[in-house]
C-alpha cells in the first residue's frame, strides 16, 4: 500500500470517530443546536443559558489544553506511532470524554460539585467544536514543542482563572474533589 493511501486512514478513522460520537450524543438526547434555534460563533457568558450551546465559549480553551495533554501522553507512550494515528487516538479520547461528560450522571455531578449550577450538557455542535479544538491543541503541541506548549498551558490556565474563575485544572479538581472555599469563590463571580 503506498504512503498516500496509508496516510489517509487516520483521517477516515477521525471522521468515523466524530460521527459515532455525534450519534451517541444524539442517542443520549443531546440537542444538535441551542434551544434558542440558532448557532452563534461565540457565547462568552459562562453564567448564561448559551454556555456550552454554541460553537465556542470560554471553556473551548480547555479543550485545546486537552489536545496538549493527550499529545504529550501519546508521543511519550507511542513515539513511533505515526502522527496521524497519534492524532486519531487523541480525538478518540476527546470524543469519549464528550460522550461521557454529557451523560446525566456526569451532568448532575457538575451541577453538584462545580460552579456549573444550571448546566444541562453540551449541544452536539458544541461537542463537535470541542473535539475539533482538541485536535487544534495537538497540532499546536506538535508545532511548538513541549516547553513552549507548557508555557502556553500555564498562561491559558492563569488567564481562564482570572477571567471566569475556572480552568481545566480547577474544573478537574472540583469535579473529583470539590472544595467549598473554591466553589464559593467561583460562585462569587456570578452576576
N, CA and C atoms as a LAMMPS dump frame, in Angstrom:
ITEM: TIMESTEP
0
ITEM: NUMBER OF ATOMS
573
ITEM: BOX BOUNDS ff ff ff
-5.0000000000000000e+02 5.0000000000000000e+02
-5.0000000000000000e+02 5.0000000000000000e+02
-5.0000000000000000e+02 5.0000000000000000e+02
ITEM: ATOMS id mol type element x y z
1 1 1 N 0.854 -1.173 0
2 1 2 C 0 0 0
3 1 3 C 0.899 1.235 0
4 2 1 N 0.618 2.194 -0.897
5 2 2 C 1.504 3.357 -0.959
6 2 3 C 1.244 4.307 0.211
7 3 1 N 2.186 5.237 0.426
8 3 2 C 2.145 6.115 1.592
9 3 3 C 0.951 7.062 1.595
10 4 1 N 0.501 7.5 0.408
11 4 2 C -0.648 8.405 0.356
12 4 3 C -1.893 7.718 0.9
13 5 1 N -2.096 6.486 0.525
14 5 2 C -3.271 5.752 0.999
15 5 3 C -3.128 5.455 2.49
16 6 1 N -1.934 5.065 2.942
17 6 2 C -1.72 4.787 4.364
18 6 3 C -1.959 6.033 5.211
19 7 1 N -1.56 7.198 4.705
20 7 2 C -1.751 8.454 5.436
21 7 3 C -3.194 8.908 5.473
22 8 1 N -4.024 8.34 4.628
23 8 2 C -5.435 8.692 4.539
24 8 3 C -6.268 8.008 5.62
25 9 1 N -5.872 6.812 6.053
26 9 2 C -6.655 6.033 7.01
27 9 3 C -6.883 6.715 8.358
28 10 1 N -5.89 7.394 8.929
29 10 2 C -6.177 8.076 10.196
30 10 3 C -7.29 9.128 10.058
31 11 1 N -7.333 9.794 8.903
32 11 2 C -8.364 10.818 8.688
33 11 3 C -9.749 10.175 8.579
34 12 1 N -9.81 9.01 7.954
35 12 2 C -11.08 8.275 7.89
36 12 3 C -11.497 7.876 9.311
37 13 1 N -10.531 7.391 10.089
38 13 2 C -10.813 6.985 11.466
39 13 3 C -11.293 8.182 12.292
40 14 1 N -10.711 9.356 12.085
41 14 2 C -11.122 10.568 12.802
42 14 3 C -12.56 10.936 12.445
43 15 1 N -12.876 10.921 11.164
44 15 2 C -14.245 11.239 10.734
45 15 3 C -15.252 10.244 11.301
46 16 1 N -14.903 8.955 11.276
47 16 2 C -15.796 7.938 11.832
48 16 3 C -15.966 8.113 13.345
49 17 1 N -14.899 8.442 14.025
50 17 2 C -14.956 8.668 15.468
51 17 3 C -15.893 9.827 15.79
52 18 1 N -15.78 10.91 15.044
53 18 2 C -16.662 12.065 15.257
54 18 3 C -18.113 11.709 14.95
55 19 1 N -18.323 10.952 13.891
56 19 2 C -19.688 10.541 13.53
57 19 3 C -20.298 9.661 14.617
58 20 1 N -19.514 8.725 15.137
59 20 2 C -20.013 7.852 16.213
60 20 3 C -20.313 8.685 17.463
61 21 1 N -19.429 9.627 17.789
62 21 2 C -19.659 10.483 18.966
63 21 3 C -20.95 11.284 18.786
64 22 1 N -21.156 11.859 17.611
65 22 2 C -22.385 12.625 17.359
66 22 3 C -23.614 11.732 17.491
67 23 1 N -23.524 10.522 16.951
68 23 2 C -24.633 9.573 17.051
69 23 3 C -24.937 9.244 18.51
70 24 1 N -23.893 8.95 19.293
71 24 2 C -24.09 8.603 20.705
72 24 3 C -24.66 9.777 21.499
73 25 1 N -24.184 10.975 21.21
74 25 2 C -24.728 12.161 21.873
75 25 3 C -26.2 12.354 21.527
76 26 1 N -26.528 12.123 20.261
77 26 2 C -27.921 12.21 19.825
78 26 3 C -28.773 11.172 20.564
79 27 1 N -28.243 9.975 20.701
80 27 2 C -28.969 8.909 21.399
81 27 3 C -29.171 9.224 22.878
82 28 1 N -28.276 10.019 23.45
83 28 2 C -28.403 10.445 24.843
84 28 3 C -29.442 11.557 25.003
85 29 1 N -29.938 12.059 23.881
86 29 2 C -30.917 13.134 23.937
87 29 3 C -30.336 14.531 23.869
88 30 1 N -29.046 14.629 23.56
89 30 2 C -28.423 15.946 23.407
90 30 3 C -29.039 16.636 22.19
91 31 1 N -29.263 17.922 22.306
92 31 2 C -29.766 18.712 21.181
93 31 3 C -28.632 18.972 20.197
94 32 1 N -28.96 19.062 18.918
95 32 2 C -27.929 19.374 17.921
96 32 3 C -27.495 20.82 18.048
97 33 1 N -28.459 21.724 18.238
98 33 2 C -28.143 23.144 18.41
99 33 3 C -28.897 23.655 19.627
100 34 1 N -28.565 24.859 20.004
101 34 2 C -29.179 25.52 21.151
102 34 3 C -30.705 25.544 21.028
103 35 1 N -31.395 25.42 22.153
104 35 2 C -32.852 25.522 22.158
105 35 3 C -33.319 26.86 21.592
106 36 1 N -32.437 27.847 21.596
107 36 2 C -32.78 29.166 21.073
108 36 3 C -32.966 29.138 19.55
109 37 1 N -32.534 28.044 18.906
110 37 2 C -32.744 27.874 17.473
111 37 3 C -31.672 28.458 16.579
112 38 1 N -30.59 28.904 17.167
113 38 2 C -29.515 29.474 16.344
114 38 3 C -28.172 28.879 16.776
115 39 1 N -27.169 29.073 15.95
116 39 2 C -25.808 28.668 16.282
117 39 3 C -24.95 29.923 16.228
118 40 1 N -24.523 30.38 17.393
119 40 2 C -23.651 31.544 17.464
120 40 3 C -22.199 31.095 17.41
121 41 1 N -21.352 31.975 16.899
122 41 2 C -19.922 31.682 16.86
123 41 3 C -19.331 31.697 18.271
124 42 1 N -19.76 32.648 19.102
125 42 2 C -19.188 32.82 20.431
126 42 3 C -20.282 33.075 21.451
127 43 1 N -20.178 32.424 22.593
128 43 2 C -21.043 32.681 23.747
129 43 3 C -20.111 32.881 24.938
130 44 1 N -19.861 34.122 25.302
131 44 2 C -18.824 34.423 26.279
132 44 3 C -19.243 34.441 27.732
133 45 1 N -20.534 34.4 28.018
134 45 2 C -21.003 34.463 29.395
135 45 3 C -21.213 33.048 29.933
136 46 1 N -20.331 32.615 30.835
137 46 2 C -20.44 31.245 31.354
138 46 3 C -21.654 31.062 32.253
139 47 1 N -22.282 32.142 32.661
140 47 2 C -23.449 32.064 33.535
141 47 3 C -24.754 32.051 32.748
142 48 1 N -24.682 32.189 31.444
143 48 2 C -25.907 32.256 30.65
144 48 3 C -26.304 30.868 30.15
145 49 1 N -27.546 30.768 29.682
146 49 2 C -28.044 29.511 29.113
147 49 3 C -27.339 29.18 27.81
148 50 1 N -26.597 30.125 27.234
149 50 2 C -25.874 29.893 25.98
150 50 3 C -24.553 29.156 26.179
151 51 1 N -24.084 29.077 27.427
152 51 2 C -22.806 28.409 27.671
153 51 3 C -22.883 26.938 27.257
154 52 1 N -21.897 26.482 26.521
155 52 2 C -21.797 25.105 26.016
156 52 3 C -22.897 24.755 25.013
157 53 1 N -23.496 25.765 24.411
158 53 2 C -24.577 25.536 23.463
159 53 3 C -24.203 25.942 22.035
160 54 1 N -23.19 26.757 21.892
161 54 2 C -22.818 27.292 20.581
162 54 3 C -21.429 26.782 20.197
163 55 1 N -20.862 27.339 19.139
164 55 2 C -19.579 26.822 18.649
165 55 3 C -18.456 26.996 19.669
166 56 1 N -18.283 28.199 20.17
167 56 2 C -17.159 28.472 21.069
168 56 3 C -17.632 29.224 22.301
169 57 1 N -16.965 28.964 23.416
170 57 2 C -17.215 29.644 24.678
171 57 3 C -15.901 29.634 25.461
172 58 1 N -15.825 30.267 26.614
173 58 2 C -14.564 30.28 27.346
174 58 3 C -13.989 28.882 27.627
175 59 1 N -14.847 27.895 27.788
176 59 2 C -14.355 26.535 28.047
177 59 3 C -13.735 25.891 26.806
178 60 1 N -13.922 26.498 25.651
179 60 2 C -13.292 25.976 24.43
180 60 3 C -11.77 25.915 24.595
181 61 1 N -11.223 26.893 25.318
182 61 2 C -9.773 26.914 25.518
183 61 3 C -9.286 25.689 26.286
184 62 1 N -10.132 25.148 27.18
185 62 2 C -9.718 23.96 27.927
186 62 3 C -9.595 22.744 27.008
187 63 1 N -10.342 22.734 25.925
188 63 2 C -10.26 21.602 25.002
189 63 3 C -8.976 21.658 24.174
190 64 1 N -8.467 22.847 23.933
191 64 2 C -7.149 22.966 23.321
192 64 3 C -6.104 22.384 24.283
193 65 1 N -6.275 22.676 25.565
194 65 2 C -5.358 22.115 26.575
195 65 3 C -5.458 20.598 26.635
196 66 1 N -6.671 20.042 26.444
197 66 2 C -6.797 18.579 26.338
198 66 3 C -5.871 18.072 25.24
199 67 1 N -5.892 18.761 24.102
200 67 2 C -5.042 18.357 22.978
201 67 3 C -3.572 18.354 23.347
202 68 1 N -3.138 19.366 24.105
203 68 2 C -1.748 19.407 24.56
204 68 3 C -1.429 18.156 25.371
205 69 1 N -2.261 17.916 26.377
206 69 2 C -2.004 16.802 27.293
207 69 3 C -2.047 15.467 26.561
208 70 1 N -3.074 15.247 25.765
209 70 2 C -3.215 13.971 25.06
210 70 3 C -2.072 13.754 24.078
211 71 1 N -1.603 14.824 23.422
212 71 2 C -0.465 14.68 22.515
213 71 3 C 0.803 14.349 23.295
214 72 1 N 1.009 15.02 24.432
215 72 2 C 2.193 14.711 25.244
216 72 3 C 2.184 13.236 25.633
217 73 1 N 1.052 12.751 26.073
218 73 2 C 0.953 11.359 26.509
219 73 3 C 1.15 10.405 25.327
220 74 1 N 0.481 10.688 24.207
221 74 2 C 0.585 9.808 23.033
222 74 3 C 2.012 9.767 22.498
223 75 1 N 2.675 10.925 22.442
224 75 2 C 4.039 10.921 21.909
225 75 3 C 5.04 10.341 22.894
226 76 1 N 4.709 10.352 24.177
227 76 2 C 5.583 9.724 25.176
228 76 3 C 5.374 8.212 25.192
229 77 1 N 4.12 7.761 25.189
230 77 2 C 3.843 6.327 25.254
231 77 3 C 4.04 5.616 23.911
232 78 1 N 3.758 6.308 22.823
233 78 2 C 3.798 5.701 21.48
234 78 3 C 4.601 6.567 20.519
235 79 1 N 5.891 6.781 20.807
236 79 2 C 6.675 7.721 19.991
237 79 3 C 6.856 7.283 18.538
238 80 1 N 6.759 6.011 18.265
239 80 2 C 6.953 5.526 16.889
240 80 3 C 5.658 5.47 16.084
241 81 1 N 4.551 5.682 16.752
242 81 2 C 3.265 5.682 16.064
243 81 3 C 3.205 6.919 15.166
244 82 1 N 2.844 6.753 13.899
245 82 2 C 2.766 7.927 13.009
246 82 3 C 1.836 9.004 13.58
247 83 1 N 2.163 10.247 13.28
248 83 2 C 1.417 11.379 13.83
249 83 3 C -0.083 11.266 13.562
250 84 1 N -0.487 10.847 12.389
251 84 2 C -1.905 10.728 12.061
252 84 3 C -2.642 9.826 13.033
253 85 1 N -1.991 8.731 13.419
254 85 2 C -2.618 7.813 14.378
255 85 3 C -2.573 8.363 15.799
256 86 1 N -1.522 9.134 16.139
257 86 2 C -1.498 9.817 17.437
258 86 3 C -2.654 10.824 17.507
259 87 1 N -2.876 11.535 16.407
260 87 2 C -3.987 12.485 16.349
261 87 3 C -5.314 11.75 16.519
262 88 1 N -5.48 10.636 15.829
263 88 2 C -6.719 9.877 15.952
264 88 3 C -6.945 9.411 17.391
265 89 1 N -5.9 8.897 18.043
266 89 2 C -6.046 8.462 19.44
267 89 3 C -6.497 9.62 20.327
268 90 1 N -5.927 10.777 20.096
269 90 2 C -6.309 11.962 20.848
270 90 3 C -7.773 12.304 20.614
271 91 1 N -8.188 12.293 19.356
272 91 2 C -9.581 12.585 19.01
273 91 3 C -10.502 11.529 19.619
274 92 1 N -10.07 10.284 19.606
275 92 2 C -10.867 9.197 20.195
276 92 3 C -11.083 9.432 21.695
277 93 1 N -10.029 9.795 22.408
278 93 2 C -10.148 10.057 23.845
279 93 3 C -11.053 11.271 24.088
280 94 1 N -10.86 12.316 23.301
281 94 2 C -11.689 13.523 23.464
282 94 3 C -13.149 13.23 23.148
283 95 1 N -13.4 12.458 22.101
284 95 2 C -14.773 12.104 21.746
285 95 3 C -15.414 11.272 22.858
286 96 1 N -14.652 10.35 23.423
287 96 2 C -15.165 9.553 24.538
288 96 3 C -15.482 10.457 25.73
289 97 1 N -14.615 11.429 25.971
290 97 2 C -14.873 12.382 27.049
291 97 3 C -16.169 13.141 26.789
292 98 1 N -16.359 13.638 25.572
293 98 2 C -17.57 14.404 25.244
294 98 3 C -18.825 13.563 25.462
295 99 1 N -18.778 12.316 25.072
296 99 2 C -19.933 11.435 25.278
297 99 3 C -20.145 11.204 26.77
298 100 1 N -19.069 10.908 27.504
299 100 2 C -19.18 10.678 28.943
300 100 3 C -19.599 11.919 29.708
301 101 1 N -19.046 13.062 29.332
302 101 2 C -19.352 14.327 30.006
303 101 3 C -20.833 14.678 29.882
304 102 1 N -21.472 14.215 28.848
305 102 2 C -22.865 14.568 28.596
306 102 3 C -23.86 13.499 29.022
307 103 1 N -23.411 12.553 29.835
308 103 2 C -24.357 11.608 30.436
309 103 3 C -25.058 12.323 31.591
310 104 1 N -26.229 11.877 31.922
311 104 2 C -26.985 12.511 33.013
312 104 3 C -26.211 12.459 34.332
313 105 1 N -25.506 11.363 34.59
314 105 2 C -24.762 11.225 35.845
315 105 3 C -23.657 12.278 35.954
316 106 1 N -22.915 12.502 34.878
317 106 2 C -21.832 13.489 34.921
318 106 3 C -22.401 14.905 34.944
319 107 1 N -23.459 15.155 34.19
320 107 2 C -24.098 16.472 34.227
321 107 3 C -24.554 16.783 35.654
322 108 1 N -25.151 15.814 36.308
323 108 2 C -25.594 16.01 37.695
324 108 3 C -24.403 16.265 38.606
325 109 1 N -23.31 15.555 38.399
326 109 2 C -22.103 15.761 39.207
327 109 3 C -21.571 17.182 39.014
328 110 1 N -21.563 17.668 37.768
329 110 2 C -21.141 19.042 37.508
330 110 3 C -22.013 20.021 38.289
331 111 1 N -23.318 19.794 38.285
332 111 2 C -24.237 20.695 39
333 111 3 C -23.969 20.694 40.496
334 112 1 N -23.653 19.528 41.044
335 112 2 C -23.443 19.407 42.49
336 112 3 C -22.081 19.909 42.938
337 113 1 N -21.044 19.644 42.142
338 113 2 C -19.678 19.824 42.632
339 113 3 C -18.937 21.026 42.053
340 114 1 N -19.405 21.575 40.958
341 114 2 C -18.673 22.67 40.315
342 114 3 C -19.543 23.906 40.258
343 115 1 N -19.043 24.951 39.605
344 115 2 C -19.826 26.177 39.506
345 115 3 C -20.888 26.097 38.415
346 116 1 N -21.021 24.956 37.741
347 116 2 C -21.988 24.783 36.648
348 116 3 C -23.38 24.482 37.211
349 117 1 N -23.924 25.439 37.926
350 117 2 C -25.175 25.219 38.653
351 117 3 C -26.335 24.832 37.734
352 118 1 N -26.516 25.511 36.623
353 118 2 C -27.634 25.233 35.733
354 118 3 C -27.234 24.472 34.495
355 119 1 N -26.11 23.805 34.544
356 119 2 C -25.576 23.1 33.37
357 119 3 C -26.527 21.998 32.915
358 120 1 N -26.851 22.006 31.622
359 120 2 C -27.74 20.994 31.04
360 120 3 C -27.024 20.107 30.03
361 121 1 N -25.728 20.222 29.938
362 121 2 C -24.976 19.457 28.948
363 121 3 C -24.71 20.297 27.711
364 122 1 N -23.86 19.761 26.858
365 122 2 C -23.476 20.454 25.631
366 122 3 C -24.439 20.112 24.506
367 123 1 N -24.523 21.018 23.526
368 123 2 C -25.181 20.646 22.279
369 123 3 C -24.184 19.81 21.481
370 124 1 N -24.673 19.105 20.504
371 124 2 C -23.788 18.296 19.659
372 124 3 C -22.851 19.206 18.872
373 125 1 N -23.341 20.351 18.43
374 125 2 C -22.491 21.315 17.724
375 125 3 C -21.334 21.743 18.62
376 126 1 N -21.617 22.026 19.897
377 126 2 C -20.572 22.427 20.823
378 126 3 C -19.591 21.289 21.071
379 127 1 N -20.098 20.066 21.219
380 127 2 C -19.212 18.916 21.43
381 127 3 C -18.296 18.686 20.234
382 128 1 N -18.83 18.819 19.022
383 128 2 C -18.001 18.639 17.825
384 128 3 C -16.939 19.736 17.752
385 129 1 N -17.305 20.95 18.137
386 129 2 C -16.337 22.041 18.185
387 129 3 C -15.249 21.747 19.213
388 130 1 N -15.636 21.217 20.377
389 130 2 C -14.657 20.87 21.413
390 130 3 C -13.682 19.8 20.919
391 131 1 N -14.195 18.828 20.191
392 131 2 C -13.335 17.775 19.635
393 131 3 C -12.365 18.379 18.62
394 132 1 N -12.869 19.263 17.771
395 132 2 C -12.017 19.945 16.788
396 132 3 C -10.918 20.741 17.493
397 133 1 N -11.287 21.456 18.557
398 133 2 C -10.298 22.259 19.274
399 133 3 C -9.247 21.395 19.967
400 134 1 N -9.624 20.228 20.404
401 134 2 C -8.646 19.291 20.945
402 134 3 C -7.62 18.957 19.857
403 135 1 N -8.114 18.714 18.65
404 135 2 C -7.218 18.464 17.517
405 135 3 C -6.295 19.646 17.241
406 136 1 N -6.834 20.864 17.357
407 136 2 C -6.013 22.075 17.202
408 136 3 C -4.909 22.067 18.251
409 137 1 N -5.257 21.671 19.472
410 137 2 C -4.255 21.582 20.533
411 137 3 C -3.143 20.603 20.203
412 138 1 N -3.503 19.494 19.556
413 138 2 C -2.493 18.514 19.14
414 138 3 C -1.533 19.143 18.135
415 139 1 N -2.081 19.816 17.142
416 139 2 C -1.236 20.448 16.126
417 139 3 C -0.348 21.529 16.738
418 140 1 N -0.898 22.314 17.665
419 140 2 C -0.083 23.337 18.338
420 140 3 C 1.035 22.702 19.153
421 141 1 N 0.707 21.663 19.902
422 141 2 C 1.719 20.989 20.728
423 141 3 C 2.831 20.415 19.863
424 142 1 N 2.456 19.84 18.747
425 142 2 C 3.466 19.261 17.849
426 142 3 C 4.35 20.352 17.252
427 143 1 N 3.731 21.464 16.896
428 143 2 C 4.458 22.558 16.242
429 143 3 C 5.343 23.33 17.223
430 144 1 N 4.825 23.586 18.427
431 144 2 C 5.535 24.437 19.376
432 144 3 C 6.562 23.694 20.218
433 145 1 N 6.419 22.387 20.357
434 145 2 C 7.318 21.634 21.227
435 145 3 C 6.835 21.698 22.666
436 146 1 N 7.426 20.861 23.497
437 146 2 C 6.934 20.69 24.858
438 146 3 C 7.004 21.963 25.69
439 147 1 N 8.155 22.641 25.746
440 147 2 C 8.325 23.753 26.674
441 147 3 C 7.463 24.957 26.308
442 148 1 N 7.374 25.278 25.033
443 148 2 C 6.511 26.403 24.641
444 148 3 C 5.039 26.059 24.845
445 149 1 N 4.692 24.801 24.598
446 149 2 C 3.309 24.375 24.835
447 149 3 C 2.997 24.414 26.323
448 150 1 N 3.94 23.985 27.151
449 150 2 C 3.744 24.042 28.604
450 150 3 C 3.542 25.487 29.056
451 151 1 N 4.338 26.406 28.516
452 151 2 C 4.179 27.822 28.86
453 151 3 C 2.796 28.328 28.438
454 152 1 N 2.347 27.931 27.254
455 152 2 C 1.021 28.319 26.778
456 152 3 C -0.07 27.693 27.642
457 153 1 N 0.139 26.471 28.097
458 153 2 C -0.792 25.795 29.001
459 153 3 C -0.953 26.613 30.286
460 154 1 N 0.167 26.976 30.9
461 154 2 C 0.14 27.739 32.156
462 154 3 C -0.517 29.101 31.932
463 155 1 N -0.157 29.781 30.854
464 155 2 C -0.743 31.083 30.538
465 155 3 C -2.263 30.973 30.361
466 156 1 N -2.712 29.936 29.688
467 156 2 C -4.149 29.721 29.484
468 156 3 C -4.85 29.457 30.804
469 157 1 N -4.264 28.618 31.646
470 157 2 C -4.851 28.322 32.959
471 157 3 C -4.983 29.597 33.799
472 158 1 N -3.939 30.398 33.84
473 158 2 C -3.963 31.633 34.633
474 158 3 C -5.007 32.596 34.057
475 159 1 N -5.027 32.752 32.741
476 159 2 C -5.981 33.663 32.097
477 159 3 C -7.419 33.241 32.385
478 160 1 N -7.709 31.96 32.224
479 160 2 C -9.072 31.484 32.49
480 160 3 C -9.448 31.655 33.966
481 161 1 N -8.506 31.401 34.858
482 161 2 C -8.776 31.544 36.294
483 161 3 C -9.121 32.991 36.634
484 162 1 N -8.39 33.939 36.061
485 162 2 C -8.665 35.352 36.321
486 162 3 C -9.935 35.83 35.61
487 163 1 N -10.197 35.279 34.419
488 163 2 C -11.314 35.726 33.595
489 163 3 C -12.652 35.158 34.061
490 164 1 N -12.721 33.818 34.204
491 164 2 C -14.005 33.179 34.515
492 164 3 C -13.993 32.424 35.853
493 165 1 N -12.887 32.557 36.586
494 165 2 C -12.734 31.84 37.856
495 165 3 C -12.861 30.332 37.695
496 166 1 N -12.426 29.836 36.582
497 166 2 C -12.42 28.403 36.313
498 166 3 C -11.334 28.132 35.287
499 167 1 N -10.926 26.888 35.183
500 167 2 C -9.903 26.483 34.225
501 167 3 C -9.967 24.964 34.126
502 168 1 N -9.137 24.398 33.294
503 168 2 C -9.118 22.941 33.166
504 168 3 C -8.764 22.28 34.499
505 169 1 N -7.691 22.726 35.12
506 169 2 C -7.251 22.085 36.358
507 169 3 C -8.239 22.319 37.507
508 170 1 N -8.796 23.523 37.597
509 170 2 C -9.809 23.776 38.627
510 170 3 C -11.057 22.929 38.381
511 171 1 N -11.43 22.795 37.128
512 171 2 C -12.605 22.002 36.77
513 171 3 C -12.413 20.545 37.172
514 172 1 N -11.243 19.998 36.879
515 172 2 C -10.946 18.611 37.243
516 172 3 C -10.95 18.447 38.763
517 173 1 N -10.277 19.369 39.449
518 173 2 C -10.234 19.316 40.91
519 173 3 C -11.642 19.331 41.499
520 174 1 N -12.453 20.265 41.04
521 174 2 C -13.795 20.421 41.606
522 174 3 C -14.715 19.259 41.237
523 175 1 N -14.476 18.661 40.093
524 175 2 C -15.284 17.51 39.697
525 175 3 C -14.943 16.285 40.554
526 176 1 N -13.643 16.094 40.824
527 176 2 C -13.198 14.919 41.568
528 176 3 C -13.215 15.113 43.086
529 177 1 N -12.826 16.296 43.523
530 177 2 C -12.713 16.561 44.957
531 177 3 C -13.145 18 45.24
532 178 1 N -14.441 18.237 45.307
533 178 2 C -14.93 19.609 45.493
534 178 3 C -14.436 20.227 46.797
535 179 1 N -14.047 21.475 46.715
536 179 2 C -13.596 22.232 47.883
537 179 3 C -14.526 23.437 48.011
538 180 1 N -15.234 23.509 49.128
539 180 2 C -16.232 24.554 49.317
540 180 3 C -15.666 25.959 49.139
541 181 1 N -14.475 26.207 49.662
542 181 2 C -13.888 27.551 49.568
543 181 3 C -13.69 27.955 48.104
544 182 1 N -13.233 27.016 47.28
545 182 2 C -13.035 27.318 45.855
546 182 3 C -14.384 27.537 45.183
547 183 1 N -15.333 26.682 45.485
548 183 2 C -16.662 26.817 44.872
549 183 3 C -17.298 28.154 45.254
550 184 1 N -17.194 28.549 46.497
551 184 2 C -17.743 29.829 46.938
552 184 3 C -17.066 30.99 46.221
553 185 1 N -15.749 30.911 46.065
554 185 2 C -15.017 31.944 45.33
555 185 3 C -15.48 32.003 43.882
556 186 1 N -15.654 30.824 43.244
557 186 2 C -16.106 30.788 41.853
558 186 3 C -17.51 31.362 41.713
559 187 1 N -18.399 30.974 42.589
560 187 2 C -19.777 31.447 42.521
561 187 3 C -19.867 32.94 42.83
562 188 1 N -18.907 33.451 43.585
563 188 2 C -18.869 34.888 43.882
564 188 3 C -18.776 35.75 42.651
565 189 1 N -18.407 35.16 41.513
566 189 2 C -18.306 35.907 40.253
567 189 3 C -19.629 35.935 39.51
568 190 1 N -20.604 35.171 39.984
569 190 2 C -21.899 35.093 39.285
570 190 3 C -22.57 36.458 39.275
571 191 1 N -23.232 36.777 38.163
572 191 2 C -23.915 38.087 38.094
573 191 3 C -25.118 38.133 39.017
